[in-house]
Amino acid sequence: MKILIADDHRLVIEAVKAKLSELGAGIEFVLALSVDELLAGATDDLDLALIDLNMPGADGQAHIDEIRRRHPAVPVIVLSGYEDPSIMRSALERGVLGFIPKAYSPDVMLSAVRLVLAGGVYVPPMMLTALPPGIVAGVSPSSAAAGEPFARGGGGNGGGTQTLEHLRSVLTERQVEVLQLLSQGKPNKLIGRSLGISEGTVKIHLAAIFRALNVRNRTEAVVAAQALTEAQQA
């Protein structure tokens, strides 16, 4: 396995290296302390790239865009001191497969990396608190963050909860299967391959799912779907 770590703090790099070494023996690490070193060291044979946002030569998230443009098949995770949900969302919408705040524990980082290497997307739980009201019909961000059942709108009649089970009444069986794979962070191509359908058909199903979840894009759908899954399992 070959992993690139880009950060302007040597102590951070060494700590990340030490923790990621638990993934297995024989890992080759490529290190970069600046954007120039990042662009020079990135290659198509990387299995993973962990990249800081704020490093010498960085202009916003332009260096993330450049790595995604040059090496689109390389999974990218942002490892950052920022904890602003809007910055997290912006990174995920650029195609990165995870955003790990540096305040998180090494074990959380390792679990997030394992998820991404398995084909998933790591969405920080704190993003749930930043969901606009109504992103899942009738759900308040505070209840979503707490993992509580999602109450539907309609006044104080105690009318049920918005869960994956409820969505089965408004989605087809195939769309529920797509939603479950989406909640695992699977890209459209892998969803189609898993279900034996075309990528175009996956997009049609996703459009229906977006309407049911009342979301605007894939990033919000992943967050909402993961929240629904976690609430049902709680």
DRENTIVEX-414172 format. One record per residue (C-alpha): residue number from 1; x, y, z. Coordinates in steps of 0.25 Angstrom, whole numbers, always signed. Each point is the difference from the previous one (the first is absolute). Layout:
<recs>
<i->NUM	east->X	north->Y	up->Z>
...
</recs>
This chain:
<recs>
<i->1	east->+0	north->+0	up->+0>
<i->2	east->+5	north->+14	up->-3>
<i->3	east->-6	north->+12	up->+7>
<i->4	east->+4	north->+15	up->-1>
<i->5	east->-1	north->+9	up->+12>
<i->6	east->+0	north->+15	up->-3>
<i->7	east->+1	north->+9	up->+12>
<i->8	east->+10	north->+12	up->+4>
<i->9	east->+2	north->-5	up->+14>
<i->10	east->+10	north->-12	up->+1>
<i->11	east->-5	north->-4	up->+13>
<i->12	east->-14	north->-2	up->-6>
<i->13	east->+6	north->-8	up->-11>
<i->14	east->+7	north->-9	up->+9>
<i->15	east->-12	north->-2	up->+9>
<i->16	east->-8	north->-4	up->-12>
<i->17	east->+10	north->-9	up->-6>
<i->18	east->+1	north->-7	up->+14>
<i->19	east->-15	north->-2	up->+0>
<i->20	east->-2	north->-4	up->-14>
<i->21	east->+11	north->-11	up->+1>
<i->22	east->-10	north->-8	up->+8>
<i->23	east->-7	north->-2	up->-14>
<i->24	east->+10	north->-11	up->-3>
<i->25	east->+15	north->-3	up->-3>
<i->26	east->+8	north->+6	up->-11>
<i->27	east->-7	north->+13	up->-2>
<i->28	east->+7	north->+10	up->-8>
<i->29	east->-2	north->+15	up->+4>
<i->30	east->+2	north->+12	up->-9>
<i->31	east->+2	north->+13	up->+8>
<i->32	east->-3	north->+14	up->-4>
<i->33	east->+2	north->+13	up->+8>
<i->34	east->-5	north->+9	up->-10>
<i->35	east->-9	north->+1	up->-12>
<i->36	east->+12	north->-1	up->-10>
<i->37	east->+5	north->-12	up->+7>
<i->38	east->-15	north->-6	up->+0>
<i->39	east->-1	north->+2	up->-15>
<i->40	east->+14	north->-5	up->-2>
<i->41	east->-2	north->-13	up->+8>
<i->42	east->-14	north->-4	up->-4>
<i->43	east->-1	north->-11	up->-10>
<i->44	east->-11	north->-9	up->-6>
<i->45	east->+5	north->-12	up->+8>
<i->46	east->-4	north->+6	up->+13>
<i->47	east->-10	north->-8	up->+8>
<i->48	east->-4	north->+12	up->+9>
<i->49	east->+4	north->+15	up->+2>
<i->50	east->-3	north->+7	up->+13>
<i->51	east->+2	north->+15	up->-3>
<i->52	east->-1	north->+12	up->+9>
<i->53	east->-7	north->+13	up->-5>
<i->54	east->+9	north->+10	up->+7>
<i->55	east->+14	north->-2	up->-5>
<i->56	east->+11	north->+8	up->-7>
<i->57	east->-5	north->+3	up->-14>
<i->58	east->-14	north->-3	up->+2>
<i->59	east->-11	north->+10	up->-6>
<i->60	east->-13	north->-5	up->+7>
<i->61	east->-3	north->-14	up->-5>
<i->62	east->+7	north->+2	up->-14>
<i->63	east->+10	north->-10	up->+3>
<i->64	east->-10	north->-10	up->+3>
<i->65	east->-7	north->+3	up->-13>
<i->66	east->+14	north->-2	up->-7>
<i->67	east->+3	north->-13	up->+6>
<i->68	east->-15	north->-5	up->-4>
<i->69	east->+3	north->+5	up->-14>
<i->70	east->+13	north->-6	up->-1>
<i->71	east->-3	north->-14	up->+7>
<i->72	east->-15	north->-2	up->+0>
<i->73	east->+1	north->-14	up->+4>
<i->74	east->+8	north->+2	up->+13>
<i->75	east->-9	north->+1	up->+12>
<i->76	east->+2	north->+13	up->+7>
<i->77	east->-3	north->+3	up->+15>
<i->78	east->+2	north->+14	up->+6>
<i->79	east->+6	north->+1	up->+13>
<i->80	east->-2	north->+13	up->+6>
<i->81	east->+0	north->+9	up->+12>
<i->82	east->-13	north->+7	up->-6>
<i->83	east->-13	north->-5	up->+7>
<i->84	east->-9	north->+9	up->-9>
<i->85	east->-11	north->-8	up->-6>
<i->86	east->-1	north->+9	up->-12>
<i->87	east->+15	north->-3	up->-3>
<i->88	east->-2	north->-15	up->+2>
<i->89	east->-12	north->+0	up->-9>
<i->90	east->+8	north->+8	up->-11>
<i->91	east->+11	north->-11	up->+1>
<i->92	east->-9	north->-11	up->-1>
<i->93	east->-7	north->+6	up->-12>
<i->94	east->+13	north->+1	up->-7>
<i->95	east->+1	north->-15	up->+0>
<i->96	east->+8	north->-3	up->+13>
<i->97	east->-4	north->-13	up->+7>
<i->98	east->+2	north->+5	up->+14>
<i->99	east->+2	north->+12	up->+9>
<i->100	east->+7	north->-3	up->+13>
<i->101	east->+2	north->+12	up->+10>
<i->102	east->+13	north->+0	up->+7>
<i->103	east->-7	north->+1	up->+13>
<i->104	east->-5	north->-15	up->-2>
<i->105	east->+7	north->-11	up->+7>
<i->106	east->+10	north->-9	up->-7>
<i->107	east->-9	north->-12	up->+1>
<i->108	east->-11	north->+8	up->-7>
<i->109	east->+9	north->+4	up->-11>
<i->110	east->+4	north->-14	up->-2>
<i->111	east->-14	north->-5	up->-1>
<i->112	east->-3	north->+11	up->-10>
<i->113	east->+12	north->-4	up->-9>
<i->114	east->-5	north->-15	up->+1>
<i->115	east->-14	north->+4	up->-5>
<i->116	east->+6	north->+8	up->-12>
<i->117	east->+9	north->-11	up->-3>
<i->118	east->-12	north->-9	up->+0>
<i->119	east->-7	north->+9	up->-10>
<i->120	east->-8	north->+8	up->+9>
<i->121	east->-1	north->+15	up->+3>
<i->122	east->+3	north->+6	up->+14>
<i->123	east->-9	north->+11	up->+4>
<i->124	east->+3	north->+7	up->+14>
<i->125	east->-11	north->-2	up->+9>
<i->126	east->+0	north->+15	up->+3>
<i->127	east->-5	north->+3	up->-14>
<i->128	east->-13	north->-6	up->+5>
<i->129	east->-2	north->+13	up->+9>
<i->130	east->+2	north->+9	up->-12>
<i->131	east->-11	north->-6	up->-8>
<i->132	east->-10	north->+10	up->-4>
<i->133	east->-14	north->-2	up->+6>
<i->134	east->-9	north->-9	up->-8>
<i->135	east->+12	north->-7	up->-7>
<i->136	east->-7	north->-12	up->+4>
<i->137	east->-15	north->+3	up->+1>
<i->138	east->-3	north->+6	up->+14>
<i->139	east->+13	north->-4	up->+6>
<i->140	east->+7	north->+10	up->+9>
<i->141	east->+16	north->+1	up->-1>
<i->142	east->+1	north->-2	up->+15>
<i->143	east->-8	north->-13	up->+0>
<i->144	east->+8	north->-5	up->-12>
<i->145	east->+13	north->+2	up->+7>
<i->146	east->-6	north->-7	up->+12>
<i->147	east->-4	north->-12	up->-8>
<i->148	east->-14	north->+1	up->+4>
<i->149	east->-12	north->-5	up->-8>
<i->150	east->-3	north->+10	up->-11>
<i->151	east->-14	north->+6	up->+3>
<i->152	east->-9	north->+3	up->-12>
<i->153	east->-7	north->+13	up->-2>
<i->154	east->-15	north->+1	up->+2>
<i->155	east->-2	north->+6	up->+14>
<i->156	east->-1	north->-7	up->+14>
<i->157	east->-8	north->-13	up->-5>
<i->158	east->+12	north->-9	up->+3>
<i->159	east->+0	north->-4	up->-14>
<i->160	east->+12	north->-10	up->-1>
<i->161	east->+14	north->+2	up->-3>
<i->162	east->+8	north->+3	up->-13>
<i->163	east->+9	north->-13	up->-1>
<i->164	east->+5	north->-9	up->-11>
<i->165	east->-12	north->-8	up->+3>
<i->166	east->-9	north->+12	up->-3>
<i->167	east->+7	north->+3	up->-13>
<i->168	east->-4	north->-14	up->-5>
<i->169	east->-14	north->+5	up->-1>
<i->170	east->+5	north->+11	up->-10>
<i->171	east->+11	north->-7	up->-7>
<i->172	east->+1	north->-13	up->-8>
<i->173	east->+7	north->-12	up->+5>
<i->174	east->+12	north->+3	up->-10>
<i->175	east->+1	north->+15	up->+5>
<i->176	east->+1	north->-5	up->+14>
<i->177	east->+11	north->-9	up->-4>
<i->178	east->+7	north->+12	up->-7>
<i->179	east->-2	north->+9	up->+13>
<i->180	east->+6	north->-11	up->+9>
<i->181	east->+12	north->+0	up->-9>
<i->182	east->+1	north->+15	up->-1>
<i->183	east->+0	north->+0	up->+15>
<i->184	east->+13	north->-8	up->+0>
<i->185	east->+6	north->+11	up->-9>
<i->186	east->+0	north->-9	up->-13>
<i->187	east->+2	north->+8	up->-13>
<i->188	east->-10	north->-2	up->-11>
<i->189	east->+8	north->-10	up->-8>
<i->190	east->+2	north->-9	up->+12>
<i->191	east->-15	north->+1	up->+3>
<i->192	east->-3	north->-4	up->-14>
<i->193	east->+9	north->-11	up->+0>
<i->194	east->-5	north->-5	up->+14>
<i->195	east->-14	north->+0	up->-5>
<i->196	east->+2	north->-4	up->-15>
<i->197	east->-5	north->+13	up->-6>
<i->198	east->+6	north->+11	up->-8>
<i->199	east->+6	north->+12	up->+6>
<i->200	east->-11	north->+8	up->-8>
<i->201	east->-11	north->-8	up->+7>
<i->202	east->+7	north->+3	up->+14>
<i->203	east->-1	north->+15	up->-3>
<i->204	east->-15	north->-1	up->-3>
<i->205	east->-2	north->-8	up->+13>
<i->206	east->+9	north->+11	up->+8>
<i->207	east->-9	north->+11	up->-6>
<i->208	east->-12	north->-7	up->+7>
<i->209	east->+8	north->-2	up->+13>
<i->210	east->+4	north->+15	up->+0>
<i->211	east->-15	north->+4	up->-1>
<i->212	east->-4	north->-10	up->+11>
<i->213	east->+11	north->+5	up->+10>
<i->214	east->-2	north->+15	up->-5>
<i->215	east->+15	north->+2	up->-3>
<i->216	east->+7	north->+8	up->-11>
<i->217	east->+12	north->-8	up->-3>
<i->218	east->+8	north->-13	up->+2>
<i->219	east->+8	north->+5	up->+12>
<i->220	east->-13	north->+4	up->+8>
<i->221	east->-6	north->-14	up->-4>
<i->222	east->+11	north->-7	up->+6>
<i->223	east->-1	north->+7	up->+13>
<i->224	east->-15	north->-2	up->+0>
<i->225	east->+1	north->-14	up->-3>
<i->226	east->+11	north->-3	up->+10>
<i->227	east->-8	north->+7	up->+10>
<i->228	east->-13	north->-8	up->-3>
<i->229	east->+8	north->-13	up->+1>
<i->230	east->+6	north->+4	up->+13>
<i->231	east->-13	north->+4	up->+6>
<i->232	east->-6	north->-13	up->-4>
<i->233	east->+11	north->-8	up->+6>
<i->234	east->+0	north->+7	up->+13>
</recs>
